[in-house]
C-alpha cells in the first residue's frame, strides 16, 4: 500500500473497532499489520505513526478477546516504534494499561500509566494542547481503574480530580491519537471505580447522571457498550437482576459484539441469566448467544 492508502485503511480500522465490529477486524488486521510494517521499513519516520496506530488497535482488540498476554506484547512493540515521540508513546500506554489490568497486574498498570501522564504534564508544564491533555487524561483514567483494582480509594479520587481538571481544559479539536476523553469519560470512570471499590449504591446513583451527559451519545459504540456491561455487573452484585439484564440488552443494541463475542462479558450474561427470573429481553439475548441455565 502507498502511504495514503495505508492511512485510509488505518482510519477505517479505528472506525471498525469503535463500532464494535470485532469479527471484521480479526479478518483484516493481519494484512493491515503486515502492510504497516512494510511501509515503516520503507519510510521509518512517516510510517511510524501509522504502525503505532495499527499496533494500538491490535492490542485493544486482543484485550477484548481475553488475549491480554499478546496485547502486552503488541503494546511493547508499539512502544519501541513510538520511541522519540513522547505523546505518541504515551498514547500506547493507554493500551498497555488495559492489558496489564486485564492480567490483574494493577499495581504495575498504576505505576506505568501515572509515569506516562506525569511525563506529558512535566514536558508541557508551560502549555499543553488539547491532544496532549486528552492523552494525559486517558492515562489518568486508566490509572484510576488500576488504583481501584488495588483498593486504593484515596488514589482513585486524586486521579479523578486530576482527570477532571484536564477534561475541563480541552477543546473539540480533531483527535489524531483516537483517544475518547472528556468530562463524560471521567464521569463514567467515577461510576465504574465506585463499583470496583465496593460502593455499589454510589455507583448506581452516579450512573443515571453520567449517561445523561450531553457527550454520552458521542462516545464510540464499543466504549458505551463496555461501560454498560460494567454497570450491569455492579447491579448484579446487589442482586438487581432486572436492571442488570436491561443494561446487557441495551449494550447488545449499542454494540452486539461487545456482549456476544467477548468471553468475559458472556460470563456476566450467563450469571445474570442464571441468577433468577430474567427479563424477557435478557432471555432472548441468552438464547441468541447460546447461554443456557
N, C-alpha and C positions, 0 to 999 in steps of 0.2 A: 504494500500500500504506500501511496505517497503520504507526505506529512498531513496534507489537507484531508485525504480520505480517512486516515487514521484518526484524526481529530473528530471527524463526524461520527465514526464508529464508536469512539470512546464516549462522546456525548450521548449517543443512543444507548450505550450500555448503562450509563448512570441513570437515564430515564427508565430503562427496563428494571433496574434494581429498585428504584424509588417507587415504581408502580407495583412492586411485589411479583414480578414475572420471573420467578427463580428458575423454573424448568427451562425457560428460554435461555437464560444466562448460562446454565450448565452446558447447554449445547454450543453456545457461541464463544464463551470465554477462552477456551484453549487456543482457538485460531487467533483471537484478538491478542492474547498474551504473546503468542509467537510473533505476530506482526509488530507489536510494540517493542519487543526485544530486538528484532532485526533493525527496526528504524532507529532505535537508540544506539545500536552498534555503528550505524552509518552516520548518524548525526547526534553525537552524545549530548550536546547542550540542548538542542531543540527537542530531541526525543525523550529527554529525561522526565519532563513534566507529564507527558502522556503515559509513559511506562509506569510512573508512580501512581497515576490515576487508575490504571488497569490493575496494578497490584492491590490498591485500596479496595476496589470493587470486589476483587477475588477474595481478599481477606474478610470483607463484610459478609459475602455470601457463604464462605466456609464457616463462619461463626453461626449463621442461621441454620446451617445443616449439621451442627454439632461436631464440626471438624476443627476444633479450636487449636489443636496442636499444629495443624497445617496452616491455619490462619496466622499463628505466631511466626511461623517460618516465612510466610509470604510478607508479613509486615517487616520482618527483619531485612529481607531483601530489598523492600521498598525504601527502608532507611538508608541502606547503602547507596542506592541510586539518588536519593534526595539529598545526600550529604553536600554541604556547601550552600544550601538554600534553607535558612532557618525555619521560615514559615511553612515551606513545603514539607520539611522533615517533621515539623510539629503536627501537621495535618495527618501524617501517617500514624502518629502516636495515638490518635483517636481510635483507629482500628486495633492498634497494639493493646490499648487499654481494654477494649471489648474482648479481645482474645484472652488476655490474662484473667479478666473477671470470669469468663466462661470456664476457665480452668481452675477457678476458685483460688487464684493467686492474687487475692485482693490487696494485700499489703504491697506487693510488687507493683500492681497496677496503680495504686495510690501514689507511691513514690515516683514512678515513671511519668505519670500524667501531670503531677504538680511541678516536677522539674521542668518539663517541656513548657508548661504555661508560664512559669517564672522566667524562663529564658526569653520568651517573647516579650513579656512585660518589662524585663530589665533592658532588653535591646531597644525597645521603643518607648522608654520612660518619658521622653520629651513629646512624642507624638505617635499615637497608634491609629492606623486607618481601620476602616470597617472590616476588611478582610482579616487583619491581624487580630482584632477584637473577637471576631467570630470564631477563629481557630482557638484562641486563648479561652474563650467562654466554653466552647465544646469540650476542651480538655478539663476545665474546672468541673463540668457536669459529670464527665467520666470519673474524675477523682471523687466527686460526691457519692456516686454509686459505689465506688470501691471502699470509701470510708464507711458507708452504711453496711457493706459486707463485713467490715472489720468491727462493727458495733460501736463506732466512734461518733456519737451523736454531736458532740461539740465541733468536731472537724467538719462534719456534714454541713452544719449551719454556717460555719465560717466560709466554706467553699461556695455554698449557695448565695451568701451575701456578696462575695466577690463576683460571682457569675451574674447576679442581678445588676450590679454596677456596670459590668461590661455590656450587658444587654441594653441598658438604658442609653448607651452612648454609641450604638451602631445605627447606620442608615440602611436603606433598602438597596444599596449598591449591588451590582451583579457579583455573584459569589463564585469565583473560579475554583475554589477549593471544595465545592459541593458540601458545605457544612450547614446543617439545619440548626441554626442557633438564633435565639431571640428571647423575648420575655415569656412567650408561651412554652418554649423548651425548658426554661428554668422552672416554670410552674409545674410542668409535667414531672420533672425530676424531683421536685419537692414532694409530689404525691407518692411516687414510687419509693423514694428513700424513706418516707414516713412509714410506709408499709414494711419495708425491709427491716426497719428498726423496731417493728412490733406495734407501732401506733396505727392500728388498722382503722380505728374510728376517725382519727385525724386525717388519714389518707382518703377515706370515703368523703369526708366533708370538703376537703380540698379539691377532690376530683370534679365535682359539678362546676365549681368556679373555673377550673383550669380549661375544661372543654368549652366553656362559654367565651373564652378569649377570642377576640376578632381574628387572630392569626392561626387559630386551630385548623381551619379548613385549608390553609395554605401550606401546611406541613405535608411532606411526601406521604403517600398512602401507606408504605411499609412502616414509617415512623408512627403514624397514628394507630395502625393495627397492632403493632408490637406493644404500644402503650396500653391499649385496651385490654390486651391479654394480661399484662402485668396487674392491672386493676382488677380484672376478673379473678386472678389468683388471690388478691387481697380479700375480695368478697367471699371467696371460697373458704378462706381461713377463718372467717367469722360465721360460717355456716349459712350464708345467704346464697343458696344455690340458684335461686331465681335471677338475682342480679348478675351473678357470675355468668349464667347461661345467656342472658340478654347481651352482655358485653362480648361474649365469644361469637355470638351470631352477628353482632354489629361489626366485629373485627373481620369476620369472614366476608361481609359485604364490602368492606373497605379494601381489603387485600386478601383474597381467598388463600393464596399460597402461604401466607403467614400462619394460618390456622391448620391448613390441610397437609403441608409438606414439612413443617418444622417438627422434628421429633420431640423437643421439649414442650412445644405447645400442644401437641397431640396428647401428651401426658396430662396437662391441665384439663383439656377437653374430656378425657376419659374420667378423671377424678370428679369433675362436675357432673357428668352424666350418670356416674355410678353412685353418687353420694345421696341421692334422694329422688323426689319427684321432679324430674327435669321438665322445664317448659317445652312446649311443642317445637319451637324453633330449634332448640338445642337437640331434641330427639331426632329431628330431621337431619341436622348437621352431623350428629354422631353416626347416623345410618349412612350418610353420603361418604363420610370419611372411613367408615368401616370399624368404628369403635363399638364394641358390644359390652353388655353387662357381665 
